[in-house]
Amino acid sequence: MSLKYQKFLLFGDSITEFAFNTRMEDGKGDQFSLGAALCRDYTRKLDIVQRGFSGYTSRWALKLLPQILESEVSSEIVLCTIFFGTNDAASAGNQRVELPEFKQNITTLVHMLKAKDIHPILVGPALHDEKNWTLSKPDQAIQKVFRSSNRNKLYSDTLKDIATAEDVGFVDLHKAFTVQGGSHWQELLCDGVHFTGKGYEVFYNALLDTIRATYPQYAPESVSYKLPNWREVQADGSNLDRIL
């Protein structure tokens, strides 16, 4: 048994970059952490590798992914989330990526992963709280850069179409936030865009549901645990020599 771990790559924008944060809101203490929860589930099974880049879009992701795959030794990566679209969906500014280009960008990213035998999981943008975002980012309103749940859904639906065409996993956060959040869905967002711990927990549950449905061999319960329980190890460790 090798102690070289296969990897689960998380690739995306700020929502991926903040995935290990436990304090998303001032004065509210520790909250649920997506990254920590995945590390717990895949301990001694897969390494969780976080590559999130705040503010980035699918256009810029095309520049990054080849370098990431090279630096992480792509042959060791078995799963990869692609979570872009929240910034692409902005109405203006240098982050804006129109739907036709967005579709091509994401499709290209999927093909990059497939060429390396990596299983892609597309993640769609969630809901958007326009009132809270305007309060937290008044400069964007002045610059006439607007975001909305409706625009997010257009990009999410495009991702769903790509996932269907490419036969890869898809996490529908727009639907998950709508269903799980109900009339209090704003509590899933800390500033209108980024997630609270509750929001990350919805993301986590939807992600695991997608893995179990699309790539069941990589569900936490299906991946082999590395090395025996300590109670099974002989005092001198000699039986480990036969395993390693």
HUWO-V448098 format. One record per residue. N is the residue number from 1. PSI is psi in radians with two decimals (none if undefined). Layout:
BEGIN
n:N psi:PSI
n:N psi:PSI
END
This chain:
BEGIN
n:1 psi:2.22
n:2 psi:2.54
n:3 psi:0.19
n:4 psi:2.08
n:5 psi:2.46
n:6 psi:2.87
n:7 psi:2.61
n:8 psi:1.89
n:9 psi:2.24
n:10 psi:1.96
n:11 psi:2.16
n:12 psi:-2.75
n:13 psi:-2.54
n:14 psi:-0.55
n:15 psi:-0.53
n:16 psi:-0.71
n:17 psi:-0.63
n:18 psi:0.16
n:19 psi:-0.38
n:20 psi:-0.03
n:21 psi:2.48
n:22 psi:-0.21
n:23 psi:1.51
n:24 psi:-0.40
n:25 psi:2.31
n:26 psi:2.33
n:27 psi:0.13
n:28 psi:0.11
n:29 psi:-2.96
n:30 psi:2.47
n:31 psi:3.03
n:32 psi:2.41
n:33 psi:2.08
n:34 psi:-0.84
n:35 psi:-0.79
n:36 psi:-0.69
n:37 psi:-0.71
n:38 psi:-0.69
n:39 psi:-0.70
n:40 psi:-0.82
n:41 psi:-0.60
n:42 psi:0.29
n:43 psi:2.29
n:44 psi:0.41
n:45 psi:-1.08
n:46 psi:2.58
n:47 psi:2.31
n:48 psi:2.09
n:49 psi:2.06
n:50 psi:2.15
n:51 psi:1.36
n:52 psi:2.50
n:53 psi:1.81
n:54 psi:2.28
n:55 psi:-0.08
n:56 psi:2.77
n:57 psi:3.04
n:58 psi:-0.54
n:59 psi:-0.79
n:60 psi:-0.48
n:61 psi:-0.55
n:62 psi:-0.54
n:63 psi:-0.52
n:64 psi:-0.74
n:65 psi:-0.77
n:66 psi:-0.67
n:67 psi:-0.69
n:68 psi:-0.78
n:69 psi:-0.62
n:70 psi:-0.76
n:71 psi:-0.50
n:72 psi:0.06
n:73 psi:1.56
n:74 psi:-0.44
n:75 psi:-0.29
n:76 psi:-0.18
n:77 psi:2.24
n:78 psi:-0.51
n:79 psi:2.59
n:80 psi:2.14
n:81 psi:2.48
n:82 psi:1.89
n:83 psi:1.44
n:84 psi:2.75
n:85 psi:-0.56
n:86 psi:-0.73
n:87 psi:-0.66
n:88 psi:-0.57
n:89 psi:-0.04
n:90 psi:2.56
n:91 psi:-0.33
n:92 psi:3.12
n:93 psi:3.11
n:94 psi:-0.13
n:95 psi:-0.32
n:96 psi:2.25
n:97 psi:2.05
n:98 psi:2.71
n:99 psi:-0.79
n:100 psi:-0.75
n:101 psi:-0.72
n:102 psi:-0.80
n:103 psi:-0.76
n:104 psi:-0.72
n:105 psi:-0.84
n:106 psi:-0.72
n:107 psi:-0.71
n:108 psi:-0.73
n:109 psi:-0.74
n:110 psi:-0.77
n:111 psi:-0.63
n:112 psi:-0.76
n:113 psi:-0.79
n:114 psi:-0.63
n:115 psi:-0.38
n:116 psi:0.20
n:117 psi:0.63
n:118 psi:2.40
n:119 psi:1.96
n:120 psi:2.58
n:121 psi:1.95
n:122 psi:2.42
n:123 psi:2.18
n:124 psi:2.62
n:125 psi:2.57
n:126 psi:-2.80
n:127 psi:2.88
n:128 psi:2.26
n:129 psi:1.67
n:130 psi:-0.72
n:131 psi:-0.85
n:132 psi:-0.70
n:133 psi:-0.70
n:134 psi:-0.66
n:135 psi:-0.67
n:136 psi:-0.42
n:137 psi:1.13
n:138 psi:-0.43
n:139 psi:-0.58
n:140 psi:-0.60
n:141 psi:-0.69
n:142 psi:-0.67
n:143 psi:0.02
n:144 psi:0.71
n:145 psi:1.92
n:146 psi:2.63
n:147 psi:2.78
n:148 psi:2.79
n:149 psi:-0.61
n:150 psi:-0.74
n:151 psi:-0.71
n:152 psi:-0.68
n:153 psi:-0.61
n:154 psi:-0.73
n:155 psi:-0.63
n:156 psi:-0.76
n:157 psi:-0.63
n:158 psi:-0.74
n:159 psi:-0.70
n:160 psi:-0.73
n:161 psi:-0.73
n:162 psi:-0.78
n:163 psi:-0.70
n:164 psi:-0.79
n:165 psi:-0.63
n:166 psi:-0.07
n:167 psi:0.92
n:168 psi:2.98
n:169 psi:2.65
n:170 psi:2.25
n:171 psi:1.99
n:172 psi:1.47
n:173 psi:-0.52
n:174 psi:-0.81
n:175 psi:-0.76
n:176 psi:-0.74
n:177 psi:-0.65
n:178 psi:-0.81
n:179 psi:-0.88
n:180 psi:-0.59
n:181 psi:-0.55
n:182 psi:-2.40
n:183 psi:-0.14
n:184 psi:0.54
n:185 psi:-0.42
n:186 psi:-0.40
n:187 psi:-0.21
n:188 psi:-0.14
n:189 psi:2.37
n:190 psi:-0.42
n:191 psi:0.22
n:192 psi:-0.43
n:193 psi:-0.91
n:194 psi:2.73
n:195 psi:2.52
n:196 psi:3.10
n:197 psi:-0.66
n:198 psi:-0.69
n:199 psi:-0.73
n:200 psi:-0.54
n:201 psi:-0.67
n:202 psi:-0.76
n:203 psi:-0.83
n:204 psi:-0.86
n:205 psi:-0.72
n:206 psi:-0.65
n:207 psi:-0.81
n:208 psi:-0.64
n:209 psi:-0.72
n:210 psi:-0.74
n:211 psi:-0.80
n:212 psi:-0.59
n:213 psi:-0.62
n:214 psi:-0.70
n:215 psi:1.12
n:216 psi:-0.43
n:217 psi:-0.27
n:218 psi:0.19
n:219 psi:2.57
n:220 psi:-0.71
n:221 psi:-0.19
n:222 psi:-0.24
n:223 psi:2.33
n:224 psi:2.45
n:225 psi:2.29
n:226 psi:2.24
n:227 psi:2.61
n:228 psi:2.84
n:229 psi:2.56
n:230 psi:-0.49
n:231 psi:-0.35
n:232 psi:-0.05
n:233 psi:2.25
n:234 psi:2.69
n:235 psi:-0.68
n:236 psi:0.01
n:237 psi:0.19
n:238 psi:-0.54
n:239 psi:-0.28
n:240 psi:-0.52
n:241 psi:-0.55
n:242 psi:-0.28
n:243 psi:-0.71
n:244 psi:none
END
